[in-house]
Amino acid sequence: MTTRRDFLRATALGATAATGLPERLLGGTAASDAKSSPAPAPRRATTTAARVTARHRNLFNGDTCVYFYNPEEWQPEGGPFSARAIHRYVDVLADNGIDTFVINANASRAWYPSKVIPSILDGYKRGDREFFRGHAICMNITEPAAVEKYLDDMVPFMNRYQDLLDAGVDWLAETAKACRRREISPWVSVRMNDMHGHRNFRGSFFNVPLFGRKEMRLQHSAYSPTMWLPGYREGLNYERAEVRALMLAQIQEVVEDYDFEGLELAIRPVANRT
């Protein structure tokens, strides 16, 4: 691969091959042609698609919180959360035959210290319980005691991310570094329309500011407004240039500024009906 962008085409071809689509869609011989000519001799896996699928047989897909759920497992010695936890996690993957680690970088906001889109802890000060209150309803937590318990739990959880920020560790970049050390192929996954904060568009710390603007959201989503959780389909509207620019900026950042070999665009279909 000659440029930082070449891997995008290879990744797309590999993903297509993995679906089992006819070879003609990958540039091979069409079925109609096969009927009128002798079957070709078996050929070596020389296409880009074949090379990709040959190298990436055991993929592990992890979300933005994989290292942070169980600190006692990944950093049993305690102390501020550190890059050691990330490397131990990747060690376990490597020891169990994983050859490709697909790490998720974002929900609505970036969960890593992005330089181009809002990050999950922008504006947070260590120990600030109120920072998380607006997201409680998005977790279907409404009883006062349960809300306070949620806030109590969120502070130490998110402080693990803050520990890394304070230490100058970008956990997304560290993931690629750990993968390289153990000869695992590092891939990144970008969620294209995450809706974790759909119950509180303006108040949830999960949401990018665009979610707070109704004109940036889908107005006639596929679910009936009388159905359960109708707001869950009121995602960002890609007809708007601002939405496209936001997501393109993040995709460009993780492709060009990080050491990943593959890219997954995680898309949950949201139809905007007229």
Residue, then its C-alpha position, 0 to 999 in steps of 0.5 A: m500500500t503506497t498511501r494512508r488511504d489505499f487500505l480503504r479500498a482493500t478493506a471494502l473489497g475484503a468486506t465484500a468478499a466476506t459476504g459471499l457475493p458472486e465472483r463477478l461482482l469482485g471482477g472475476t468471471a461471470a457465470s454466463d461466461a463460465k457456461s460457454s468456456p472451460a472452467p479455469a484452472p484453480r488460481r492462487a489468491t492473488t486478488t486484493a480481496a483474497r489477500v485481505t480475507a486470507r490475512h484477517r480470519n479471526l476478527f474481534n470487534g470491541d466498543t469504546c469501553v472494552y478496556f474500562y469495564n473491568p479495571e481489576e482485570w486489566q490493571p489489578e495493581g490499581g492506581p490511575f488507569s494507564a496504557r498497561a491495561i490496553h496492552r494487557y487486553v490486546d495480549v489476551l486477544a493475541d494469545n487466543g488467536i485473534d489476528t484483527f482487532v476492530i476498535n470502535a472510536n465513537a458513539s455520537r461524540a468521539w470517545y478518544p481525544s479528537k482534534v476535529i469533532p467534540s469528544i466525550l469528556d469535553g468540559y468535564k472536571r474530575g468528580d463532576r457528577e452533574f456532567f452526567r445527569g442529563h444522560a440518566i434518562c437515556m438509560n431509562i433511569t428516572e427514580p431519584a435514588a437510581v439517578e444518584k446511584y448512576l451518577d456515583d457509578m459514572v464518575p469512577f468509570m469516566n475518570r479512567y478515561q480522564d486518567l489517560l488524558d491526564a497522562g497524555v495517553d490517547w487510548l485509540a492510538e495506544t490500541a494500534k500500538a499494542c496491536r503492532r507489538r503483538e502482530i495483530s492488524p489494527w482496524v477502527s470502527v466509526r459509528m455513523n449515527d449513534m443514538h445512545g442519547h436519543r431521549n435527551f438530545r440537548g442534555s446528554f453528554f453523549n451527543v454532539p451539538l448538532f443533535g440539539r438542532k431539530e433541523m439537523r435530525l430526521q423529521h419523518s423517520a421510518y418508525s411510526p411516532t406511536m411506536w415504542l421509542p419513536g425518537y430512537r429513529e430521529g437520527l442525524n440527517y445526512e441530507r444536511a451538509e453540516v452532518r456530512a462534514l462532521m462525520l467526514a472529518q472524523i473518518q478522515e482523522v482516524v484514517e490519516d492521523y492513526d495507524f490503522e489498517g482497516l476501516e469499518l463504517a458501522i451503519r444502523p439503517v435509518a430511513n427518512r420517509t416523505 
